[in-house]
Amino acid sequence: MSFSLFCLALCFASVRVRASAPATASNSPTIFYVTAPRPEVTNGLGCWIWDSVTFNKQTVRLWHRFEVPKTNPIVRAELRIAADNAFKVWLDGQELGSGSDWRTLSIYHLEGTLNPGAHVLAVEGFNDNDQAGVILGFRLETANGQIVEIRSDPASWRVVPNSEGGWETARPTENWPNASFAANFGRVPWWQIPASVLHISGTLPKPIAVWQSREFQVGLFAGCGVFVIICLHLLVQLVSQSKAHRLVQAERDRIARDIHDDLGSKLTQLLLTGEVAQIGSAPAASEPLSQMCDGARNILATIDEVVWIVNSQQDNLEDFAIYVCKYVQHFLQLTAIRCRFDVATELPAKNLSQLVRRNLFLAIKEAVNNAAKHSQATQLTLRIELIGSQLNVVLADNGHGFDSAQVSQERNGLINMKLRLAEIGGVCQVASRLGEGCQISFHVPLKPPSLFKTWFQARNREETTARDPLQPEGVGSPTNTAENPPVKSPETSPVAKPQ
């Protein structure tokens, strides 16, 4: 944004400079007056031309279009003009000057004022009385010596009706007739050699680069203004979304606390009541009570999973790895499968969205459940690693394996894992052979957060901590050794389970 403001200031200053600069150059021409001209000053002049009808107090507009070669720059340009009685002359809509003495030849030196391409030369002549005419010659010389000559002749000049507006730069139409021949050069009553010559230079500013033109600078100024407005609009949207995100996070934290403190405590109380009832109950009633307690324990475990998924304070890679390791260890502790963990001691600070945590955790649950039910393995290895911006979770067992080519692709377990990974933009890969165990890999791309998002998330964490320093019960920060990841003691259930 600071760059945009700098561009705005630069463009504003440039436009002001360009608006005031040409005035001194165009209003201060250099004029040399010669009273005894040489005959060669008339070189390149055409014939006297005028309208087909001549009368007193008449104004005639003459128009001509010519091309400047694009291959070579112009090194010399001279326009020689005289009129009986007076004239004004324009080049591309900019006035070069005027004259009111038909005995004087005006020579305009226009070096450095013509760019390659099409140009328009326009002359307005005025006849006070009697005969009238305009005579001129325009000589252009390029860097390679090429000569372009424009002379006053009836065939190439048009007469513009006085009712036309903007005719100095307009295109000719069918109602613009050709000019009419008035007299050859040197014929009486006009001169063969003018009585005096005016050499005029500096009447037009030199051509400027495109980026220096007022149109370009105004366009750049407008573009920067639009860019700044778009940036401000996006910033307002980002702030609004950040506020909405904070409200959603606060609501998630509240739901997690309510579920954990209210529903969890009531189920724990029910479980304790059932266990106490088992102590003095008859054998016939003990079995239903035991089933009820087991069901309560399963519900408590499910509630803990829901609280962990909903809790926004656990939206990071380290807490995810700790929770998954504790879950796998707890799930396999009653089986014959030994669990090994390959997790870095310190994981990078990466945020995981609620959807990513939920889908990836449920896919891991399905894979661990399949290994416990079908693999007949004695060891399961869980590896969690972050390579670049991709999170990899790999579960490998040493069971009897299976032929992946013969496994039905319609099995719900495999389909569900692949669908859950596809929903978060990830990939699920299953590799297995008979007698060689099975390996299931989950690959999830993690997009790096933007600068604004990182800043707002930092503010959200600070505000949440300041608002409620007592966070909902979560997972500790154990040291993830390969063999023995520590398990936090449960608080809501007498059964060891992930928090």
N, C-alpha and C positions, 0 to 999 in steps of 0.2 A: 504494500500500500504506500509506503514511503517513496518508492520508486515512481508510482503513478503521480503523487503530489509533486515530485521533482519535475516530471515531464510537463505537468500542467503549468508550473511556474516558468519553466524554460520556454514553452510555447507562447505563453502570455507575453513574456518579455520580447520574444522574437517578433511577434505580431506587432507590438508597439513600435519596435525599431523599424520594421519594414514599412509601417504606415507613415512614418515621418521622414525616412531617409530619402526617397526619390525626389522630394520637393526641391531640394537645392540643386540636384543634378539637372532636372528637366526645366527649371525656371532660370537657369544661368548659362545660356549658350554663349559660345565664343564667336565673335563676328569680325571679319576683316573686310574692309571696303577698298576696292580697287577702281580708280577712276579712268585709267588708260589700259584696258585689258588687251591682251594679245588675241589674234584671230583664232588660235587653237582652243580658246575657251568654249567655242561653239561646237566642238567635235562631239558627235554622238547625238545631236538634237534631231528630232523628227520634223514633221511639218506642223503647220498651225491647224488645230482642229477645234470644232465647236458644234453646236446643235445644228439641225437642218434649217432652223428658222432663227434669224437674228433680229433683235429689237432692243430699244433703249431700256435701261434699268432691268436688264435680264440677268438671271442667275442660272448657271448651267452646272450640272454635276457630272463629272467624268470618272469612270471606274475601270480598273484594270487588275487582273490577277496574274501572278507570276510565281515561279518555283525557284528556290535556291537549292543547288545540288547538295545531296546528303553525304557525298563522299569526301568533300574537301571544305575546310572553313573559308569564310570570306575574309580576305586580307585588305580589300579596298572597295569602297562603295561610295559613289557620287551621284547625286540627283541634281540635275540642272533644269531650271524651270523659269518661265516668264509667262505673263498673261496680259492681255489688253481687255480690261483695265486693271483688274486685281484678281488675286487668287488666295486660296487657303489649301494646304496640302496635308493629308493624313497618311500614315503608314500603319497598317493593322489597327486602325481605330485611334491611334495616338497622333495628335497634331504635331507636325514638324515645324510649321511656321506659316507666314503669309507675306504677301507683297502687293504693293499698290501702284507701282511705276512700271509701265510696260517696257521702258527703255533700259531697265535694270535686269540683269540675269542673276538669279539666286542659285548658288551652288551649296548643297547640303552634303557635308561629309559624314557618312553614316557607318564608318568602320566600327566593328564590334557590337553592332545593334541588331544584326540579322542572324537568326538561327536557321538551320536547314529546314526545308519544308515549304509549304504554301504561304504566300503573303498577298496582301491587298494594298494597292496604291490608289488613293482617292483624291480627286482635285475638285474644288468648287470655284468656278470662275464667275466674275461679275463684269458685265458690260454697262458702262455708264451711258455711252451713246455711240453711234456710227458703227464701224466695223469692230469685230470681236474675235478672239482666238486664244488658245493655250498651246504652248510649245514646250516640250521637255525631252530629256534623255536621261536614262538611269543606267549606269554602267557598274557592273559587279565583276570583281576579279578574285578568283579562288587561289588557294595556296599552290596548286599545280599549274597556274597560268591560264586556266579556263576562263573565258570571258562570257558574261551574260549581259546583253544589251536590251533595254526596253526603251522604245521611242514612241513619240506621239504619232499615231497613224489611225485612220478611220477603221481599219479592219479589226484591230485588237482592243479598241476602247469602246466602252458602252456609255450611253447617256442615261442617267438615273432620273426618273420623275421626282420632282420636288416634294411630292406627297409621301415618298418612301421614308420610313424611320429606320435608324440604325444602318443606313446604307453603306457607311464606311467599312463595315466588315461583313455585310450580307452577301448572299449568293445571287447571281443574276437571274432574272426571270424573263419570260417571253416579251413582256412589255418594256424591256430595256433595249432600245434600238442601238445600232452602232452609231458611233460619232460621225460627224460630217467633215469633209475636207474644207478648210477655209483658205489656205494659201500655202505655197511652198516656202521653205526656209529662205530668207533673204529677199523675198519679194516685197515691193512697195505696197503698203506704207510702212512695213516693219523692217527692222534693221538686219544688216548682215553681220555687224559687230555691235554688241550692246554698248551703250554709253558708259555703263559702270557694271561692276561685278561685286556681289556680296558673297563671301566665303563664310559659311555658318557651320559650326560643329558643336557637339554636346547638347543637341536638342532632345535626344532620347536617352534614357538610362540603358546601360549595357545589359544584355540578357543575363538573367540570374539562373542558378541551378534550380531544378525542380523542388528540392527540399527547402530552398529559400523562398519559394513563391508564397504569396499570401494564401492562396487556395490550399496548398499543401499544409501550411501551418495551421490554418483554421480547421482543416480536416483532422489533423493530428490532435489539435486541442479538443475537438469534439469527441474523437475516439478515446482519448485519455479520460475525458469526463464520463463517457459511457462506461468505460472500464472501472472507474472509481465507484460509480453508482452500482454496478453489478457486484463489486467487491463488498460494498456496504450492505447490499441486499443479502448476499450470501452470509455475511457476518451476523446480520440480524437473525437469519434463519438458523445459523449454527448456535447462537445464544439461546434461541427459543427451544431448539431441539435438546440442548444441554439441560435446560431447566426441566423439560419434560422427562429427560432421561434420569435426572436426579429424583424427580417425583416417583418414577417407576421403581428405581432402586430402593427408595425409602419404603414404598409399599411392599416390595419383595422382602425387605428386612423385617417389616412388621408382621407379614404373614408367616415368615419363618419363626419368629419369636412366639407368635400365638400358637402355631402348631406344636412347637417344641414344649412350651411351658404349659399349655392348657391340655391339649389332646394327649401329649406324651406323658404328662404326669398322671392323668386319669387312667391311661392304659397300664402304667407302671403300678398304680395302686390296685387295679384289677388283677394284675399278674401276681402281686404279693399276696393278695387275698386268696387267690387260687392255690398258691403254694402252701400257705398256712392251712387251708382246708384239707390239702392232701395229707398232712401229717396225722390227723386224727380220723381220717375217713376210712370207711370199709373198703375192702379190695374191689368190690363191685363198682363203687363210686370213684375210685382212684383213677381208673383209666380215662373216663370222660374229663375229669379235672386236669389230668396230664395233657390231654389233647387241647383243652382250652388254654392252658398255659403256653403250650407250644405255638398255638395260633396267635396268642397275644405277643409272644416274642417276635414272631414273624411280622406282625403288624408294626411293632416298635422299630424293627429294622427297616421296614419300608418307609416309615415316617422319618427316620433319620436320613434316609436317602433323599426323600423329598425336601427336607429342611436344607440339606447340603446343596441340592441343585438350585433351590430358590434363593438361598442366601447370597446376596451380591458381594459379600466380603470374601467369598471363596472363588471369585472369578480370576484366578491366576494359575499358571502352570505348576508352580510348586505345591500349592494346596491340592491341586488335582492329582499330582503324582503321589502325594502322601496318602490321600484318601483311597486311591485305587490299590496301592500296596497293602494298606490295612484291610481293605475289603477282601482281597485275594487271600491274604494270610488267614483271616478269620474263616473264610469259606472252606479252605482246604485243611483246616486244623483237625477236623474229624475224619479226614480221609487218609489213605496211605500215600498220598502224593506229597513229596517234599517240594517246598517252594523256594526258588532262588530269584533274587531281584538284581537287575542291572540298571541302576538309576544313578545319575550324577549327584554328587553331594550338594552342589549348588546349581540350580537350574536358572536360566535367564528369566528376567522379569517380563513375562509375556502374559497378556490378558486373554482369557478364553471366555467367549460369550456363553450365555446360559444354554443356548441350543447346542453348541459344540460340546460343552461338558456333558449335557444330558445324553445326546446321541452316542458319543464316544464311550461313556461309562456303561450305557445299556448294551452296546456291542461287546465290550469287554466282559460284562456279566454273562452274556450268552456264550462267549468263547470259553470262559472258565467253567461254566456249567456243563458244556459239551465235553470238555476234557475230563471232568470228574465222572461223568456218566458213561462215556463210551471209550475212552482212550486206554484204560487199564495201565496208565503210566505210573511211574514211581517218582518222576521229577517234572516240574513245570517251571520254566524260566520266563520272567516278565522283564522286558526291556523297554524303557522309556527314554527317548532321546529327541533332541531338537537339532536338526541339520538345516542351517540357513533359516528359512521361514517355514519349514515343514516339520510338523510334529509326527514322529513315528512311534507307534506302540506295537510291540511284537510279543506274542505268546507262543512258546515252543515247548512241546512235551516229548517225552521219549517212549510214548505208547506204541501200540501195534500199528497205528496208522491206517490208511485206507487208500484205495485207488481213486484219485480225484476224478478220473475220466468216467468211472462207473457210478459215481454218486449222483443221485437224482438232484437236478437243479431246482426241483420244486420243494425241497425241504425248507420248512419255515425258518429254521435257525439261520441257514446260510443266506436265504433271501432277506431276512430282516437285517442282518448285519450289513449287507451290501446296500440296502435301501437307506439305513440310518447314516452310513458314511456318505452316500451320494447326496443326501439331503443337506449336508454341511460342506459339500464340495470335495469330499475325500474319496479314497479308494480302499476297498477291502480285498486283500489277496490271500488265497488259501493254497498252501503247498503241502502235499503229503504223498507218501508212498508206503506200501505194505511193509511192515517191519521196521520202518525208519521214522516213525513218529509223525507229528503234524505241526505245522507252523502257520499261524494266522497273523497277518500284518495289516495294521491300520495306518494309513498315511493321510494326514489332514494338513492342508496349507493354511498358514496363519498370516493374514495380511498385516504388514507393519502399519501401526496407527499413524495418522497425520499429526503434524505439530500441534494444530489446534485441539485435536482430540486428546492428545497426551496432556496438554495443559489443563483442559477442562476435567479430565479424569483425576488429575492431581488435586484440583480444587474440590472435586466431589468427595474425594477421600478425606481431605482436611475438614470439610464441612460436616461430613458424616461422623468423623471421630469427635469433633467438637460438640456435635449435637447429642451423640449417644456413645460415650466411651465404653459402655458395657455392651459389647457386641454379642450377638447370638452365639450359642455354644458351637464351636467349630472344631477344627483339627489342629493339633499342636504342630510343632516343627521338629520332628525327630531326625536323627541322623540316619540316612538310608544306607545302611551297610548291606552287603550282598546277601548275608545269611539271616540276619535277625533285625528286620525293621521293627522298632518299638511300637507297641499298641497302647493307645491311651485307655485308661481304665474307664469303664462305662459309668454313667451317672443315672441314666434313666432305666436301666435294666440290669439285672444281675448276670446277664449273659454278655460275654465279650462280643462286641460288634463295632463296626466303624461308626464314628460320630460325624 
